[in-house]
Amino acid sequence: MGRLFGTDGVRGVANADLTAEMALGLSVAAAHVLAEAGTFKGHRPVAVVGRDPRASGEFLEAAVVAGLASAGVDVLRVGVLPTPAVAYLTGALGADLGVMLSASHNPMPDNGVKFFARGGHKLADELEDRIESTYREHASGEPWDRPTGAGVGRVKEYDEGFDKYVAHLVGVLPNRLDGLKVVIDGAHGAAARVSPEAFARAGAEVVTIATEPDGLNINDGCGSTHLDGLRAAVVEHGADLGVAHDGDADRCLAVDAAGEEVDGDQILSVLALGMKEAGTLRGNTVVATVMSNLGFKLAMEREGVELLQTAVGDRYVLEEMKRGGYSLGGEQSGHVIVLDHATTGDGTLTGLMLAARVAATGRPLAELAGVMRRLPQVLVNVRDVDKTRVSSSARLATAVNEAEKELGETGRVLLRSSGTEPLVRVMVEAADLEQARAVAERLADEVKSALG
């Protein structure tokens, strides 16, 4: 039986892999484990619970709230808000834990449960393991110790969460956005209201697309995984830039005035140099993952910024940032963490800070992003294989070694199992696009053959 918790909580097809019973049981288990760990310190615990607009989030939220309240936890329901908003509110309200119902960029039928510890930080692997172990133990029949009477948790709506979060976002910006026109693609997700409101309060002229969630259309041909609509809208409206979020708005990608993509590596480059100039880039260091483009590394070296790289996953970026006391980190996919203002990747904050840099410098985004040149990078997702064997296959190790010899110092290869989806990712970089594509396709065939 595989581990329930992936790199970003527990995910699966809602009502099939992730059921109401599981969501309830995980929430009760989380309450018991955190109590045993001393998180509640003898007081009546409080949890912040939010979700993205997926239809399944309605019943899963009800299950999570029921589980927490049945375990003696008071619940503040904040409704549909981004993942980073739940993290922020968990810390700002002094709550003992936060719970977010979302499957991020995954398609609508999926959903997920993510827990935050006191302060709005992601749970350590050790705590997730204990929650999973406790959940499995009680799912097999071991009865819970349940409070009764006044001991059960109370549930309240916390409608002020929206304004409190937006005010925080606008309040931490280094300058206003007056004079900028920005197109926002809300992915019909959790940022559909938050992001346009924050940009407008910061002074930007805002044009919106994909900001009418109906519970079924989240990430459907829009958002950070489908940029064509944003490209077209930016050009059509003569905007200075566009920003696109994913379903739970913990990431942000952008396009410049010509509709050209500005990915997470380029966003990190722009923010890193701005923060270096302002003296807020602690340790003169930016933290990224091994998936970052080689062009990003070369740009940081040229600009005198140190780059530290981690395993794939924003949680590992965050761990390294905390360990070294660094202020900026992120992923090529658009998860950007500005640790002075957020405890996790925040797509709305990232977009605001990117726009603020454009406004402050008076330079177009294309020019700012041009600090780095993306080397050709090909990513192939191989589905319907046993991703658990990707690191132990001798055949794949040999294939990767041969590919690396072929590419030499002008490229690199990365094979890894996805932490959030049932697939293996094959990434190849090379000085020549056709060479990168050929090597990636060859390795993808090897993965299918070895792990299929």
C-alpha positions in Angstrom: 0.0 0.0 0.0 1.5 3.3 -1.1 1.9 6.4 1.0 -1.3 8.6 1.0 0.6 11.9 1.4 2.4 13.1 -1.7 4.5 16.2 -2.1 1.4 18.4 -1.7 -1.0 16.6 0.6 -3.4 13.8 -0.2 -4.9 13.8 -3.7 -7.0 11.6 -5.9 -10.3 11.4 -7.8 -12.9 12.9 -5.5 -15.5 10.3 -4.3 -13.4 7.5 -5.7 -9.8 7.7 -4.3 -10.5 10.6 -2.0 -13.9 9.9 -0.3 -15.8 11.8 2.4 -15.0 9.1 4.9 -11.2 9.5 4.1 -11.4 13.3 4.4 -13.2 13.0 7.7 -10.8 10.3 9.1 -7.7 12.2 8.0 -9.0 15.4 9.8 -9.7 13.5 13.0 -6.3 11.8 12.8 -4.6 15.2 12.2 -6.3 16.6 15.3 -5.2 13.7 17.5 -1.6 13.7 16.2 -1.2 17.4 16.6 -2.7 17.2 20.1 -0.2 14.4 21.0 2.6 16.4 19.6 1.8 19.3 21.9 0.7 21.7 19.2 -2.5 22.6 21.1 -0.6 23.1 24.4 -3.6 22.5 26.6 -6.0 25.0 25.0 -9.0 24.5 22.9 -7.7 24.2 19.3 -8.8 26.3 16.3 -8.6 25.3 12.6 -9.0 27.4 9.5 -10.7 25.5 6.6 -10.9 26.7 3.0 -11.3 25.2 -0.4 -11.2 25.9 -4.2 -14.4 26.1 -6.2 -14.5 22.4 -7.3 -18.0 20.9 -6.9 -16.5 18.0 -4.8 -15.0 20.6 -2.4 -18.5 21.2 -1.0 -18.9 17.7 0.4 -15.2 17.2 1.2 -15.2 20.5 3.2 -18.3 19.3 5.1 -16.5 16.1 5.9 -13.3 17.8 7.1 -15.3 20.3 9.2 -17.2 17.4 10.8 -14.1 15.5 11.5 -12.3 18.4 13.2 -15.4 19.4 15.2 -15.9 15.8 16.3 -12.4 15.8 17.6 -12.9 18.9 19.7 -11.5 21.5 17.3 -13.2 24.8 16.7 -13.5 25.6 13.0 -13.3 28.9 11.1 -14.7 28.3 7.6 -13.3 30.8 5.2 -14.9 29.5 2.1 -13.4 29.7 -1.4 -9.9 31.2 -1.1 -6.5 30.4 -2.4 -4.2 27.9 -0.7 -1.8 30.7 0.4 -4.7 32.6 1.9 -5.6 29.7 4.1 -1.9 29.5 5.1 -1.8 33.2 5.8 -5.0 33.2 7.8 -3.8 30.2 9.8 -0.9 32.3 11.0 -2.5 35.7 11.2 -5.4 34.4 13.3 -3.2 32.3 15.6 -5.0 29.1 14.6 -3.5 25.7 15.5 -3.9 24.2 12.0 -5.2 25.0 8.6 -6.9 22.7 6.0 -7.2 23.4 2.3 -9.3 21.3 -0.1 -7.8 21.5 -3.5 -6.1 19.6 -6.2 -4.3 22.7 -7.5 -3.7 22.4 -11.3 -5.2 18.9 -11.6 -8.5 18.5 -13.6 -11.8 19.1 -12.0 -12.7 15.5 -11.0 -9.6 15.4 -8.7 -9.4 17.0 -5.3 -7.0 17.0 -2.3 -6.6 17.6 1.4 -3.6 19.7 2.6 -2.8 20.5 6.2 -0.9 23.5 7.6 0.7 23.7 11.0 0.5 26.6 13.4 1.9 29.7 11.7 0.7 28.5 8.3 3.6 26.2 7.5 3.3 22.9 5.7 3.5 19.9 8.0 6.8 18.0 8.3 7.0 14.6 6.7 7.2 13.0 10.1 3.9 14.5 11.2 2.2 13.5 7.9 3.5 10.0 8.4 2.0 9.9 11.9 -1.3 11.3 10.7 -1.5 8.6 8.0 -0.5 5.8 10.4 -3.2 7.0 12.9 -5.8 7.3 10.1 -5.1 3.7 8.9 -5.2 2.3 12.4 -8.6 3.8 13.1 -10.0 3.1 9.6 -9.4 -0.6 10.4 -11.8 -0.4 13.4 -9.9 1.1 16.3 -12.4 3.5 18.0 -11.6 7.2 18.5 -11.6 8.9 21.9 -14.4 11.4 21.2 -15.4 14.4 23.3 -19.1 15.0 24.1 -21.2 17.9 25.3 -19.4 21.2 25.5 -16.2 19.4 24.4 -17.2 19.1 20.7 -15.8 21.8 18.4 -17.9 24.7 17.2 -18.1 25.9 13.6 -18.2 29.5 12.5 -18.1 31.3 9.2 -15.2 33.7 8.9 -16.2 36.0 6.1 -13.5 38.6 6.9 -10.9 36.3 5.5 -11.1 37.7 2.0 -10.6 41.3 2.9 -7.9 40.5 5.5 -5.9 38.5 2.9 -6.2 41.1 0.1 -5.2 43.9 2.5 -2.1 41.9 3.4 -1.1 41.4 -0.2 -1.5 45.0 -1.2 0.2 46.2 2.1 3.5 44.3 1.4 4.1 45.7 -2.1 7.1 48.0 -2.4 5.2 50.3 -4.7 1.9 50.8 -6.4 0.9 49.6 -9.9 -0.7 52.9 -11.2 -0.5 53.2 -14.9 -0.3 49.4 -15.6 -2.9 47.5 -17.5 -2.9 43.8 -16.4 -4.9 40.8 -17.6 -5.6 38.2 -15.0 -6.5 34.6 -15.8 -8.1 33.2 -12.7 -8.3 29.6 -14.0 -12.0 29.6 -12.8 -10.4 28.8 -9.5 -9.7 30.0 -6.0 -8.2 33.4 -7.1 -11.1 34.4 -9.3 -12.1 37.1 -6.9 -9.0 37.7 -4.9 -6.4 38.4 -7.6 -8.5 41.0 -9.6 -9.4 42.8 -6.3 -5.8 42.9 -5.1 -4.5 44.2 -8.4 -7.2 46.8 -8.6 -6.6 48.0 -5.0 -2.9 48.3 -5.9 -3.7 50.7 -8.7 -3.7 48.6 -11.8 -6.2 48.7 -14.6 -7.5 45.1 -14.6 -8.9 42.9 -17.4 -10.1 39.5 -16.3 -10.6 36.1 -18.1 -11.6 32.7 -16.6 -12.9 34.3 -13.4 -16.4 32.8 -13.3 -16.1 29.4 -11.5 -19.1 27.2 -11.6 -17.6 24.2 -9.7 -17.0 22.3 -13.0 -14.8 24.5 -15.1 -11.7 24.9 -12.9 -8.5 24.7 -15.0 -10.5 23.8 -18.1 -8.5 25.2 -20.9 -7.4 28.2 -18.8 -5.0 29.1 -16.1 -1.3 28.5 -15.7 -1.3 25.3 -17.7 -3.2 26.8 -20.7 -1.8 30.2 -21.5 -3.2 30.7 -25.0 -6.2 32.6 -23.8 -4.1 34.9 -21.7 -1.7 35.6 -24.6 -4.6 36.6 -26.8 -6.2 38.8 -24.2 -3.0 40.7 -23.4 -2.4 41.5 -27.1 -6.1 42.3 -27.7 -6.3 44.7 -24.8 -2.9 46.2 -25.2 -2.0 45.3 -21.7 1.5 45.6 -20.2 1.5 42.0 -18.9 -0.8 39.1 -18.0 -0.7 36.7 -15.0 -2.2 33.3 -14.9 -2.9 31.3 -11.8 -3.7 27.6 -11.2 -6.8 26.3 -9.5 -5.7 27.0 -5.9 -3.5 30.1 -6.9 -0.3 29.0 -5.2 1.5 29.5 -8.5 1.7 32.2 -11.2 3.0 32.3 -14.7 3.0 35.5 -16.8 3.1 36.7 -20.4 4.7 40.0 -21.6 3.0 42.7 -23.7 3.6 40.7 -26.9 2.0 37.6 -25.4 5.3 35.7 -24.9 5.4 33.4 -21.8 7.4 34.4 -18.8 7.9 31.2 -16.8 8.8 30.7 -13.1 12.6 30.8 -13.7 12.3 34.2 -15.4 9.9 35.5 -12.7 12.5 34.4 -10.1 15.2 36.2 -12.1 13.3 39.4 -12.2 12.4 39.3 -8.5 15.9 38.2 -7.4 17.5 41.2 -9.1 14.9 43.6 -7.8 15.3 42.2 -4.2 19.1 42.3 -4.6 18.9 46.0 -5.6 16.6 46.7 -2.6 18.8 44.8 -0.2 16.1 42.3 0.7 17.6 39.2 -1.0 19.0 37.6 2.1 22.3 35.8 1.7 22.4 37.1 -1.9 20.8 33.7 -2.7 17.8 32.3 -4.5 16.6 28.7 -4.0 15.2 26.7 -6.9 14.8 23.0 -7.9 16.7 20.8 -10.1 14.0 21.4 -12.8 15.2 25.0 -13.2 16.4 25.8 -16.7 20.2 25.9 -17.1 19.8 29.4 -18.5 18.5 30.5 -15.1 21.6 29.2 -13.4 23.9 30.9 -15.9 21.9 34.2 -15.5 22.3 34.1 -11.7 26.0 33.4 -12.0 26.4 36.4 -14.3 24.5 38.7 -12.0 26.4 37.6 -8.9 23.5 35.8 -7.2 24.1 32.4 -5.7 21.7 29.6 -6.7 20.9 26.7 -4.4 19.0 23.8 -5.9 16.7 21.2 -4.2 14.6 18.2 -5.1 11.4 19.0 -7.0 8.6 20.3 -4.9 8.0 23.7 -3.3 8.1 22.1 0.2 11.8 21.2 -0.4 12.5 24.7 -1.6 10.8 26.1 1.5 12.8 23.7 3.8 16.1 25.0 2.3 15.0 28.6 2.5 14.2 28.2 6.2 17.4 26.3 6.9 19.6 29.0 5.3 17.4 32.0 6.2 16.8 32.9 2.6 14.1 35.2 1.3 13.3 34.0 -2.2 12.8 30.7 -3.8 10.6 28.8 -6.2 10.0 26.5 -9.2 9.9 26.8 -12.9 6.2 25.9 -12.7 5.5 29.2 -11.0 5.5 28.3 -7.4 7.4 31.3 -6.0 7.9 31.8 -2.2 8.7 35.3 -0.8 9.3 34.2 2.7 9.2 37.7 4.2 5.5 37.9 3.2 4.2 34.3 2.8 4.8 30.8 4.2 4.1 29.0 0.9 4.0 29.7 -2.8 1.5 32.6 -3.5 0.5 33.2 -7.1 -1.3 36.5 -6.4 1.6 37.9 -4.4 4.0 36.8 -7.1 2.0 38.5 -9.9 1.7 41.6 -7.8 5.5 41.8 -7.1 6.3 41.1 -10.7 4.0 43.9 -11.8 5.4 46.2 -9.1 8.9 45.7 -10.6 7.6 46.7 -14.0 6.0 49.8 -12.6 9.0 50.7 -10.5 11.6 50.4 -13.3 9.4 51.7 -16.2 10.9 48.8 -18.2 8.6 46.3 -20.1 8.4 42.8 -18.7 10.1 41.4 -21.8 13.2 43.4 -21.2 13.3 42.5 -17.5 12.7 38.8 -18.2 15.5 39.0 -20.8 18.1 38.8 -18.1 18.0 35.0 -18.7 17.9 33.1 -21.9 16.0 29.8 -21.7 17.9 26.9 -23.1 15.8 24.4 -25.1 14.1 22.1 -22.6 11.8 19.3 -23.5 9.5 17.7 -20.9 7.7 14.5 -21.6 5.1 13.0 -19.2 4.9 9.2 -19.4 1.6 7.8 -18.1 0.4 4.3 -17.2 3.7 3.1 -15.8 4.9 2.1 -12.3 6.4 5.4 -11.2 7.6 3.9 -7.9 10.4 2.0 -9.7 11.8 4.9 -11.6 14.8 5.4 -9.2 15.5 1.7 -8.8 15.6 0.6 -12.4 19.1 -0.4 -13.6 17.9 -0.2 -17.2 16.8 3.4 -16.8 20.0 4.3 -15.0 22.0 3.0 -17.9 19.8 4.9 -20.4 20.2 8.1 -18.5 24.0 7.7 -18.3 24.2 7.2 -22.0 22.1 10.2 -22.7 24.2 12.4 -20.4 27.3 11.3 -22.2 25.7 12.2 -25.5 24.7 15.7 -24.3 28.0 16.5 -22.6 28.3 19.8 -20.7 25.8 21.5 -23.0 22.8 19.7 -21.5 21.4 17.5 -18.8 18.8 14.8 -18.1 16.3 14.5 -15.2 14.0 11.5 -14.7 11.6 11.6 -11.8 8.2 10.4 -10.6 5.5 13.0 -10.2 4.5 13.6 -6.6 1.0 14.7 -7.5 0.1 12.7 -10.6 0.4 9.0 -11.7 3.2 9.6 -14.2 7.0 9.8 -14.7 8.5 13.1 -16.0 11.4 13.0 -18.5 13.2 16.3 -18.8 16.0 16.9 -21.2 18.0 20.2 -21.8 20.4 20.7 -24.7 21.8 23.6 -26.7 19.8 22.3 -29.7 16.0 21.8 -29.5 16.0 18.9 -31.9 18.6 17.1 -30.0 16.7 17.7 -26.7 13.5 16.4 -28.3 15.2 13.3 -29.7 16.8 12.3 -26.4 13.6 13.0 -24.4 11.5 10.8 -26.8 14.1 8.0 -26.7 14.1 8.1 -22.9 10.3 8.2 -22.7 10.2 5.0 -24.8 12.7 3.4 -22.3 10.5 4.4 -19.4 7.4 2.9 -21.0 9.3 -0.3 -21.8 11.0 -0.6 -18.4 8.1 0.4 -16.2 5.0 -0.3 -18.2 
